């Protein structure tokens, strides 16, 4: 990294002080008392301004203000159980006591909690850690306790619990003023609690915002963590399509009667009937370079009863993908 002017000046000053100290040692001066006993005018004439500054400091005639640095206060609570516990009730009781203490300490310093870190120690010396990101920083006891309670409802361990610790990250309470036609979530904490319950019931890979994958595979998407602060794109959002395909998860097995290799009659658990109009086949394939290779032929069908649907054939099997609105 390039040397800044400030660091260069500090190095030059240190070198000048070292030069003066070397001269004093040659004079036989090794203590502050010996140096202070010298006459100020003589020191200035022989050592210059740097010598006068050092002489004033040795005589206690300089004043240097102290920079007060407050030691950051850790907001942590820990507890070791006398007996091993195997149920969640004693754990929740201790965590509520932790939050009461942390809330009082945060409120006394005009802070709020922005994050929580939970650590549980088991009898086999293993530990479990979980990081909670608070949607809206707060030191409200009930809001913080609901986050922990919701997470621990579906918590399971193979070994009993012997210790628990809770740490809070403190921050200044923020204030925000919205525009005239802009609104915020009524209760971000409740939304976070609802998402936590859904993740506990369905799994973390089934809750979030669907994002399309970079592939031609139909209905290929991934789930990203849900964010309630939506960012509007420049120029506004694009209008929704006039016709939407309501996909089935997973595709519904179907039987297809073919006439000249073209769909003529569809039968499935969702819709069935003769085919009045058809478009296709639309052939698609991908991942031919690895073991996940796939290939299918898609058809858009209009049945005589007015139903519009999409289906595909793959390796001789037919499946119903969805129904158009």
HELIX and SHEET records of a PDB file:
HELIX    1   1 UNK A    5  UNK A   27  1                                  23    
HELIX    2   2 UNK A   32  UNK A   36  1                                   5    
HELIX    3   3 UNK A   40  UNK A   58  1                                  19    
HELIX    4   4 UNK A   88  UNK A  108  1                                  21    
HELIX    5   5 UNK A  141  UNK A  152  1                                  12    
HELIX    6   6 UNK A  188  UNK A  202  1                                  15    
HELIX    7   7 UNK A  204  UNK A  206  5                                   3    
SHEET    1   A 4 UNK A  75  UNK A  85  0                                        
SHEET    2   A 4 UNK A 161  UNK A 172 -1                                        
SHEET    3   A 4 UNK A 111  UNK A 122 -1                                        
SHEET    4   A 4 UNK A 127  UNK A 138 -1                                        
SHEET    1   B 2 UNK A 209  UNK A 212  0                                        
SHEET    2   B 2 UNK A 221  UNK A 224 -1                                        
SHEET    1   C 7 UNK A 245  UNK A 259  0                                        
SHEET    2   C 7 UNK A 262  UNK A 268 -1                                        
SHEET    3   C 7 UNK A 272  UNK A 286 -1                                        
SHEET    4   C 7 UNK A 294  UNK A 303 -1                                        
SHEET    5   C 7 UNK A 308  UNK A 314 -1                                        
SHEET    6   C 7 UNK A 317  UNK A 324 -1                                        
SHEET    7   C 7 UNK A 245  UNK A 259 -1                                        
END                                                                             
